[in-house]
Amino acid sequence: MQYHFDQIVDRSANHSAKYDERKKKFGTENVIPLWVADMDFKTAQPIIDALTARAQEGIWGYTSRPDSYFEAIRAWQMRRNGWSIDPALMSFSLGVVQSIGAVIKLFTPEGGNVLIQTPVYSEFYEMTEAANRRVLENRLVERNGKWTVDFEDFEEKLRQADLFLLCSPHNPLGIVWTPEELRRMAELCMKYHVALFSDEIHSDLIFHGKKHTPMASLSPGIAGYVITGISGTKTFNLAGLQASTVVFPNRHTKKVFDSFWQRMDIQRNNAFSLTAMEAAFTHGEEWLEQLLPYISGNFDFVVDYCERHIPKIKTYAPDATYLMWLDCRGLGLNNGELHDFMIQKAGLGLNDGCSFGRSLSGYMRLNAACPRSVLEKAMGQLEAAVNAL
Ligand SMILES: Cc1ncc(COP(=O)(O)O)c(C=O)c1O
């Protein structure tokens, strides 16, 4: 089947946070929403068909999870990433962020320290602080537009850390970590007895011939150490269904996690997430293979547009995710001014770079998972606003 990602899908009656929460987030509805990480594309037809059939059943009572559910996820990881997961070590979780929240509470002491590599997905800060733990920052270092890990600082910070939250691949920088980098991070965590959670939610959105390496696939020793969060919600644009998977290093860790959620009776999929995820991981590949080049084309469009028409804003095509990191330092605005400029002058709803790295100034994040014509309009508005500065 041929998909048409150029098609504009009207989300005005979709109860979409990305659209409906513009007023709350930006103070106005008059911005093109290129912020929260979901896509403006319809999902794969087999998922729509499976959910339609489920809706037609007319009964959505308490839902049991057949073995085929985790089997579909296991087979997907094996096929796409060569990662062999023991289904006995998989658990359901509402979301990767919920898993992070639970891991922080369960595997670090009250007042403990959580190491993150900034700039990084803002919930890494927020979940840590919400649990009364302290954030330790291993700041990623930018050299000629390429971001890398300062391993000396990483090791130094690990001496005080209780947990390391890894974002792999990395949001917002779009880095696909190499096996060598991952191994080095894991081995250092093991050396200093620091728990390790690998957030791999973006692992199906990979470009430029790169390959995602699941942290747990590196060696049996690392598989026996790391907790991994995976999900189909980013890949197939299903975030509103709230379902993800956690892969544990051993039965004991799984039991600690599962009992935490059981105490709140959170253990079942809802009727629709069950159907959607199984359909996605079984029949969604054709759609994904058409989506990836479209998104890659969007990246190239934005990069080319900035180079030609807005040279004060520097960006690059990320190797992963559908999120672009804009270096707006050339505009000479502080964070508050940049925030207001994007909303009021450019009419764009972006994420502030300083929400991902609190010490940073002059960056924004743009969600490029929308029809190209939306990006064309957005870039035109941005160019006009920059020219008028
Ligand atoms: C790195 C990362 N982790 C987790 C999430 C959200 O996960 P969930 O919706 O499963 O809680 C996002 C969403 O943007 C993300 O970028």
The ligand as an SDF file (V2000), in Angstrom:
LIG
                    3D

 16 16  0  0  0  0  0  0  0  0999 V2000
   13.2310   10.1570   25.0780 C   0  0  0  0  0  0  0  0  0  0  0  0
   11.7670   10.0580   25.3650 C   0  0  0  0  0  0  0  0  0  0  0  0
   11.3320    9.2120   26.3070 N   0  0  0  0  0  0  0  0  0  0  0  0
   10.0200    9.0720   26.5820 C   0  0  0  0  0  0  0  0  0  0  0  0
    9.0700    9.8280   25.9250 C   0  0  0  0  0  0  0  0  0  0  0  0
    7.6270    9.6680   26.2500 C   0  0  0  0  0  0  0  0  0  0  0  0
    7.3340    8.3470   26.4950 O   0  0  0  0  0  0  0  0  0  0  0  0
    5.8980    7.8630   26.9440 P   0  0  0  0  0  0  0  0  0  0  0  0
    4.8840    8.6140   26.1440 O   0  0  0  0  0  0  0  0  0  0  0  0
    5.9290    6.3990   26.6650 O   0  0  0  0  0  0  0  0  0  0  0  0
    5.8080    8.1460   28.4130 O   0  0  0  0  0  0  0  0  0  0  0  0
    9.4840   10.7380   24.9410 C   0  0  0  0  0  0  0  0  0  0  0  0
    8.4950   11.5710   24.2480 C   0  0  0  0  0  0  0  0  0  0  0  0
    8.8210   12.5440   23.6130 O   0  0  0  0  0  0  0  0  0  0  0  0
   10.8560   10.8430   24.6490 C   0  0  0  0  0  0  0  0  0  0  0  0
   11.3170   11.6790   23.7070 O   0  0  0  0  0  0  0  0  0  0  0  0
  1  2  1  0
  2  3  1  0
  2 15  2  0
  3  4  2  0
  4  5  1  0
  5  6  1  0
  5 12  2  0
  6  7  1  0
  7  8  1  0
  8  9  2  0
  8 10  1  0
  8 11  1  0
 12 13  1  0
 12 15  1  0
 13 14  2  0
 15 16  1  0
M  END
$$$$
